[in-house]
Amino acid sequence: MKLETNNTQPGADSAYILDNAARETPVRFDALSAIYDRATIQHLENIGVGPGWKCLEVGGGGGSIAAWLAARVGSTGHVLVTDLDPRFLEPLQAPNLEVCRHNIASEPLPEAAFDLIHARLVLVHLPKPEKVLVRLVAALKPGGYLIDEEFDSASLRSDPAVSPGEIQLKSQIALFRLSEERGLERRWGRLLYGRLRALGLVDVSAEARLFMWHGGSVGTSLMRANFEQLHDPFIAGGHITEQELQQDLVQLDSPDFMMPSPTMWTAWGRRPPAL
């Protein structure tokens, strides 16, 4: 299945702040897979993804979920996996898996084409996620499922008053400020349940997961990759000094460091079956 695409790249004014071309990207993708793939796969199994399904994986990143889907749907199924920069998806090899460079924020999708659409940590990076969500729902077949997994980084912060070991890193605050400057909704994960219901999906449900990340953990390796990649915009934007950033990076390896992760919300629902 071919998508209409103009092969766009993120421009200088793009809201997306974690470009796949950065050297830190493989570390980020490995950490996200280690932390979240198990729960993602459980949700996909729960809705019954199986042989013959036509699936769209939006923002496939490192490709771990696309590869799982391709094995799950078998030779009678098909998986289309997209990304704005698909360089980490191109090595995927399966006869029922297709990789496509596609900008979900601006380029169209075929209507009523997919039994499943899955995205993880894609819409939270877009300044107008509601418009993209409408497009995703329209691309579902009647009876098809949408599963979206997104962070809410606004509703829970480190609080030393609750737990003295929790630290609010200045680099984390810088990340929040940079996101808000780009017009991003940091609560997007929390808003998903209501948005899916408002768009007319049925059997809508949601759940949230979070972790206490500690020094030297896979969670702090994710944070390190993000902070190092955003070094220049952090400093140029005046959000943090070089010394403060380096101090935070040292903290990430401290055995005493801990902080709650962003809340990962998973919301899912079905397009109503045809009458």
N, C-alpha and C positions, 0 to 999 in steps of 0.2 A: 504493500500500500504506500503510494507516494504522497507526501505532504507538499502543499504549496509553500515554498520557502524562497527567501531572497538571500539566504546565506549571510545574514547580518551578524556582525560582531558587536559586543558591548562597546558603546562609544564613551567618550570622556565624561559625558553627562549622565551615564547610566547609573541607576540606583544600586546595581549589583556591586557589592564591595569585595567579593571573594572570587576573583577570576581564576578559572581552571588553569591558566597558563603559568601561574605562580609556582615556584619550586616547592612550596609547602603543601600543595594540593594532595599529593599521594598520602602524606601523613594524615591530613584531614579526612580523606575518604576512608582510609583504613580504620581510623578511630570511630567514625560514624558507623561503619559496618559492624565493628566489634561491639559497639554499645547498643545499636538499635535493630540490627537485622533480625535477631531472634524474635522480637516482638512483632516486627513487620510481617515476617513469614507466618507467625501464628494468626494474625488477622486475615491474611490471604487464605490460609487453610480454613479458617472459620467460615468464610463466605462461600467456600466450595469451589475455588478455582480448580479447574480440571481439564482433561483432554478436550481439545476442540475450541477452547476459549480464544477470543481475539482480544489482545491486551495492549494497552498503551501505558508505557512507563515514562512519565514526564520528568525531565531533569535527571537522567539516569546516573550521572556522576561516575562512580567507579565501576558500575555495572553489576554489582553482586545480586541485586534483586531482579534485574532483567535476566540474568543467567538462570536464576532459580525459576522464574516464570517460564522461560523457554523449556526447561526440563519438565516442568509441571504440565504444560498444555500439550506437549507431545507433537508428533508429526502432523496431526490434524489441526493444531492450533497455530497461532501466530503472535509474536511479540514485536511491537514497534517501540523502540526506545529512542528518546530524543534528548538533546542537550544543546545549549547555546554554543558550547565548545565540546564536541564529542571525542576528543583525543583519547580519553581513557576508556571509551566504549568500543573504539575501532578494533581492538584485538579480540573482541568477543566473536566466537565462531560457532554458529548453529544454523542449520538450514531453515529454521522457522523463526529466526531473529533478524530484524532489520534495524540498522542504526541510521539516524537522520539528524543532521544539524537543523535545529528549528528554534525559533524564538517564540515561546509560548505567550509572551506579553503582547506580541504584535502580529503574529502570523496565524492564519486560520487553521482549523481542524475540520475533518469531514464530519458531517452530522450523522448521528445514530449509527456509529460504526463499530463501537467497542463493547464487549461484555464486561470489561474491567478497565478502569483508569486509576492508576496509582501515582501519587507524587509524595515526596518527602523533602521537607525543607526547601521548597521551591517558591511557593506563593508568599512566604514571609519575607522574601527578598525583593518583592515587587511593590512598586508604589501604588498600584491599583489592583490588588488581588481579587476584588469582587468581580471585576470584568472578566478576569481569567477563569474564575470559578463558573461563571455563567457559560463560558465557552466549553469548559470541560463537561458540564452537565448536558449540554446540547450534543456533545459527541458520543454520549452513551446510547447504546441500543435500549429500546424499551425493556425494562427488567435488569439492565446492566448496573453494575456497582461502581461507585466512586469511593476511594479511600484516600484521604489526605492526612498527612502527618506533619505538624508544624509546631515550632517553638512558641511559647509565651514566656518572654524574658522580663516582663514588666510586673507580674503579680507576686513574685517571690524573690527577695533578695537576701544576701547574707546578712545575718543579724547577730553581732557579738553579744547583744543583751540576752538573746535566747540561748546561744551556745557560744561560749567564749572563744572557741577555736575558729569560728567562722570569720573570714576576712573578706571585706569588700574591696577588691583590687581596683586601683585607679585605671588600669587598662580595661577592665570590664566596663567601668563607667564611660570611658572613652568610646568603647564599642557601642554602647547604648546611644551616646550623643551623636556619633557618626551615622548610625542607622536612622535616627530621628531627623537629622539634617537631610537625609536622602528621601524623606517622606515615607518611611516604612512604618508599618503598624506592628509594634513589638508584642501586642497581645493577640496577634492573629490566630494562633492556635486555640486560644480560649473562645474565640468568636465563631469557630468553625461550625459547631453544632447548630447554633441558631441560623447561620447562613445556609446550611444545607436544608434545613426545614423550610426556610423562607423561599427557597428555589423549587420547592415542590417534591423533593425526594421523599421516599417512604422508608420505613424501617430504619430511621436514622438513630444512630447511637454514637457515643463518644466515651473515651477514657483517657486518663492522664497518667504519665509516669515521670518520675524524677529520681535522681540519685544524689547521694552525698559524695562529691568528688574529692579525693585527697591527693596529697603530694605524690608525684611519680606515677599516678594512675593513667589509664587510657583516657579518662576524662580531661585530665590536665594536659595530656599530649595534644588533644583537640584544641584546648585553649591556647597552648603555646603556638601551634600552627597558625591559628587565627591572629593572635597578637603580632607574631613576627611578620605575617603577610601584610598586616595593616600598619606596620611601623611608620611608613612615610606619610599616609594620610593622618595618622594620629598626631605626629609631630607637626606637620604642615598646618593642620587645623587648630593647633594650640590646645588640643585636648589633654596632653600629657607631655612631660619633659622626657628627654632621653634617659636621664637618671632614674626617674620614676618607673619607666617601662622596664629597664634592666632590673630594677629591684623586684618588680612583679614577676619577671621571668625566673628569677632566683627562687622566689616564694613557691612557684609551682613544683619545685623539687623538694621542698621542705617536708619532713615527715609530720610536722605539726599543722601543715596547711589543710584546710577543708573549706568547702563551700557547696551549697546546693546547686545542682545543675539547673539550666532552664527547664521549664515544664514542657515535656513533649506530649501534645494532645494528638490523639488519633480519632478522627471522626469519619463515619462511613454511612452510606445510604444507597438506595436503589432508585433509579428512574422508574416511575410507575409502569407496570406492564401494559402493553397495548390491549384495548378492550376488544 
